[in-house]
Amino acid sequence: MNLFSLEGKTALLTGASTGIGRHMAGTLAAAGARVALGARSVDKLASRVEEIGSQGGRAIALPLDVKDLSSIRAFFDAAEAELGPPDILVNNAGVEAGTKTYVTLEDEGWDEVIDTNLKGAWWMAREFTQRAARHRRPGVVVNVSSITAWRGTKGIFPYAVSKAGLNRATEVMALEGAKNDVRVNALAPGYIYTNVSKALLDSDVADEFVKGIPQRRLGRFSDLDGPLLLLASDASSYMTGSVVVVDGGHLCRSL
């Protein structure tokens, strides 16, 4: 089981203030990693940092806007100064534009989603890989995608496009990052109750929607723990360019 240990590793996590990211911070720390939590609002990170510390882990909170290059570089500099060179990057920051079709979506909504979910992940991975090469250290990138990259659902146009792009970016990053000993994989959760999915899961069709999932339930944050540790640790040392789906069989039923 030591294969899944992150002892002695430094992990950087974006979008860490709520939902999946907040949970992942604890998972990484419990596996032994020193974790830098990044979000636009540091105040929202303080309680999570305190919780992790009370459980014997080590975490710090740092401001981060993945749409701002200067913020990204400052985040990396501060994390490295406090915790050491990064070994793991988890690109979790993500937003959606509400219930919008390609017809009703405004330009600003498209830009906000694509710049955060796709361009931000690229910028973070680029900075991470450049630093890994500079330090001559192996690295691991985990991009948090979604089954909406494949599963056709109305009303989430820019979000679905951004996640499909992230899957393809994961594959190309894996090809190009290998020469710097950087592995790049993605984790694609199914439907878990978060800020992104709550509009659907609070609606009148929620019960019928859940019946369409083969395991007949929504995902829990804890369902992502094993897959995350697999991709972040040496347990996946011969994996790169993979997208691991964790959705209770939902995508299989949709094909």
C-alpha positions in Angstrom: 0.0 0.0 0.0 3.0 2.3 0.2 2.6 2.8 -3.6 -0.2 5.2 -2.8 1.7 7.2 -0.2 2.5 10.9 -0.9 4.9 11.1 2.1 7.5 13.8 1.5 5.7 15.2 -1.6 4.5 18.8 -2.1 1.1 19.1 -3.8 -0.5 22.2 -5.3 -4.3 22.3 -5.5 -6.4 24.8 -7.4 -10.0 25.6 -6.7 -9.5 24.4 -3.1 -12.1 26.5 -1.2 -15.2 24.5 -1.9 -16.7 21.2 -2.9 -14.4 18.6 -4.5 -11.3 20.7 -4.1 -11.8 21.3 -0.4 -12.2 17.5 0.1 -9.2 16.7 -2.1 -7.0 18.9 0.1 -7.7 16.6 3.0 -7.2 13.5 0.9 -3.7 14.6 -0.3 -2.7 15.7 3.2 -3.9 12.4 4.8 -1.7 10.6 2.3 1.4 12.5 3.6 1.6 15.4 1.2 2.4 19.0 2.1 -0.4 20.8 0.4 -0.7 24.4 -0.9 -4.4 25.3 -1.3 -5.1 27.9 -3.9 -8.2 30.0 -4.4 -9.2 33.5 -5.1 -10.5 34.0 -1.6 -7.9 32.9 1.0 -10.4 33.5 3.8 -12.4 30.5 2.6 -9.3 28.3 2.9 -8.4 29.2 6.5 -10.8 26.7 8.2 -9.7 23.9 5.9 -6.0 24.6 6.6 -6.8 24.5 10.3 -8.7 21.2 10.0 -5.9 19.6 8.2 -3.4 20.8 10.8 -5.6 19.4 13.6 -5.4 16.0 11.9 -1.7 16.0 11.7 -1.3 17.2 8.1 0.5 20.2 6.8 -1.3 22.7 4.5 -1.0 26.4 3.7 -3.5 28.8 2.0 -2.4 31.0 -0.8 -4.3 33.4 -3.1 -4.6 32.2 -6.7 -6.5 33.3 -9.8 -5.8 30.9 -12.6 -6.8 33.5 -15.1 -4.0 35.8 -14.1 -0.4 34.8 -14.9 1.2 37.0 -12.3 -1.1 35.4 -9.7 0.0 31.9 -10.9 3.7 32.7 -10.6 3.2 34.3 -7.2 1.4 31.2 -6.1 4.2 28.9 -7.2 6.9 31.1 -5.7 5.1 31.2 -2.3 4.4 27.5 -2.3 7.9 26.6 -3.2 9.4 29.0 -0.5 7.2 27.5 2.2 6.9 23.8 1.2 9.7 23.1 -1.3 9.6 22.4 -5.0 6.2 21.0 -6.2 5.8 17.3 -7.1 2.1 17.2 -7.8 -0.3 19.6 -9.4 -4.1 19.1 -9.2 -5.9 21.3 -11.6 -9.3 21.5 -10.0 -10.4 25.1 -10.5 -13.6 25.3 -12.5 -16.7 27.3 -13.1 -19.9 27.1 -15.1 -22.1 29.7 -16.7 -25.5 28.7 -15.4 -28.0 26.9 -17.5 -27.0 28.3 -20.9 -27.3 26.9 -24.4 -25.0 27.9 -27.2 -27.7 30.3 -28.3 -28.4 32.0 -25.0 -24.8 32.1 -23.8 -23.2 35.6 -23.8 -19.6 36.1 -24.9 -18.5 37.0 -21.3 -19.9 33.6 -20.0 -17.9 31.7 -22.6 -14.7 33.6 -21.8 -15.1 33.1 -18.1 -15.6 29.3 -18.3 -13.0 28.6 -21.0 -10.4 30.9 -19.4 -10.8 29.2 -16.0 -11.4 25.6 -16.9 -9.1 25.2 -19.9 -6.7 28.1 -20.3 -6.1 28.2 -16.5 -5.3 24.5 -16.4 -2.8 25.0 -19.3 -1.1 27.9 -17.6 -0.8 26.0 -14.3 0.5 22.9 -16.1 3.0 25.0 -18.1 4.4 26.7 -15.0 4.6 23.4 -13.1 6.4 21.6 -16.0 8.9 24.5 -16.4 9.8 24.3 -12.8 10.0 20.5 -12.8 12.5 20.8 -15.6 14.4 23.5 -13.8 14.7 21.5 -10.7 15.2 18.2 -12.6 12.5 16.5 -10.6 9.7 14.2 -11.9 6.2 15.6 -11.6 2.6 14.6 -11.8 -0.3 16.7 -13.1 -3.9 15.6 -12.4 -6.5 17.5 -14.4 -10.1 17.4 -13.0 -12.4 16.8 -15.9 -16.0 15.6 -16.0 -18.2 13.0 -17.7 -19.9 15.9 -19.4 -16.9 15.9 -21.8 -18.7 12.9 -23.4 -22.2 12.8 -22.1 -24.5 15.1 -24.0 -26.5 17.3 -21.7 -28.4 20.5 -22.7 -27.7 23.7 -20.9 -24.1 23.4 -20.0 -22.6 24.3 -23.3 -19.3 26.1 -22.3 -18.6 23.8 -19.4 -18.9 20.6 -21.5 -16.7 22.1 -24.2 -14.1 23.1 -21.7 -14.0 19.6 -20.2 -13.8 17.9 -23.6 -10.9 20.3 -24.4 -9.2 19.4 -21.1 -9.3 15.7 -21.9 -7.6 16.3 -25.2 -5.1 18.7 -23.5 -4.3 16.0 -21.0 -3.3 13.6 -23.8 -1.1 16.1 -25.6 0.5 17.3 -22.4 1.3 13.7 -21.6 3.1 13.3 -24.9 5.0 16.6 -24.5 5.6 16.4 -20.8 7.3 13.0 -20.9 10.6 14.3 -21.9 10.7 16.3 -18.6 9.5 13.2 -16.7 6.1 14.8 -16.0 3.1 12.5 -16.2 -0.3 14.0 -17.0 -3.6 12.3 -16.4 -7.2 13.3 -15.7 -9.9 12.4 -13.3 -13.5 12.6 -14.7 -16.1 12.5 -11.9 -19.7 11.8 -12.6 -22.5 13.7 -10.8 -21.6 14.8 -7.3 -23.6 17.5 -5.5 -21.4 20.6 -6.0 -22.0 24.3 -7.0 -21.7 23.2 -10.6 -24.3 20.4 -10.5 -26.8 21.8 -7.9 -29.1 23.4 -10.5 -29.8 20.0 -11.9 -29.7 18.0 -8.7 -32.1 20.4 -6.9 -34.6 20.3 -9.8 -37.8 18.3 -10.2 -36.1 15.8 -12.5 -33.4 14.9 -10.0 -35.0 11.6 -8.8 -35.5 10.4 -12.4 -32.0 11.5 -13.3 -30.5 9.4 -10.6 -32.4 6.4 -11.8 -30.3 6.7 -15.0 -27.1 6.0 -13.1 -26.5 2.2 -13.0 -25.5 2.3 -9.3 -28.6 4.3 -8.6 -26.9 7.0 -6.6 -25.0 10.2 -6.9 -21.3 10.2 -6.3 -19.8 11.1 -2.9 -16.6 13.1 -2.5 -15.0 10.1 -0.9 -15.5 8.1 -4.1 -12.8 10.2 -5.6 -10.1 9.4 -2.9 -8.8 6.2 -4.4 -8.6 7.4 -8.0 -7.0 10.7 -6.9 -4.3 8.9 -4.9 -3.8 6.5 -7.8 -3.0 9.3 -10.2 -1.1 11.4 -7.8 1.2 8.7 -6.5 3.8 6.2 -7.8 1.0 3.6 -8.1 0.4 5.1 -11.6 4.0 5.4 -12.5 3.4 3.8 -16.0 0.2 5.9 -16.6 0.2 9.1 -18.6 -2.4 10.5 -20.9 -5.2 8.5 -19.2 -8.7 9.8 -18.2 -10.1 7.9 -15.3 -13.9 8.0 -15.1 -15.6 7.7 -11.7 -19.3 7.9 -12.3 -21.2 4.8 -11.1 -21.4 3.6 -14.6 -23.3 6.6 -15.9 -21.2 7.2 -19.0 -21.5 3.5 -20.0 -25.2 3.8 -20.0 -25.1 6.9 -22.1 -23.1 5.4 -24.9 
